[in-house]
Amino acid sequence: MNVKKTIATTAAAAILGVGAFSLVGVASAATSTPQVPTATGGTGASTGGTGASTGAPVKGAPRHPRLRLMLRRGVVRISAKTIGITPQALVAQLKTGQSIADVAGAHRVDPNAVVGAIVKAGDARIDKAVANGKLTSAQGSSLKARLLKFANKAVDHHRPQASPATPSAPTVPGATS
């Protein structure tokens, strides 16, 4: 149970600094072997990406399956607080294809203030993890170096519009109307 808390704390500290791309140190922080999806459809022991022919992790499989979800929730919570609206209202506007920067602008809040709030929260979480020994100072510095780029990307991201409810007629090659 303590291992799960360690992994969760490390992941939470790194959420705002890492983004959806990589997580430094989570695999090394665990004392048990994590299970990851394999190419055969089952789960196998993680070998850090250099496994044997059987039980090797799928390339691109997340190291922490809930990392992206926790990251998005944290960014939405901090952004909504900075803008002055509820997280539910922000999510509703994001689903229409707007970015966090668009929503902030509509509420007369500078998008750079939102970026600054995300970076400030990320720095605090990383500092806390380093102070508690969950991350090394080198890992903390590495995460902080990527934090501003991630925050800008998150604030400027536009969610693709959902497809219409009624599908269009399939096109058949060579058919004429």
Secondary structure, 3 states (H helix, E strand, C coil): CHHHHHHHHHHHHHHHHHCCCCCCCHHHHCCCCCEEEECCCCEEECCCCCCCCCCCECCCCCCCCCHHHHHHHHHHHHHHHHHCCCHHHHHHHHCCCCCHHHHHHHCCCCHHHHHHHHHHHHHHHHHHHHHCCCCCHHHHHHHHHHHHHHHHHHHHCCCCCCCCCCCCCCCCCCCCC
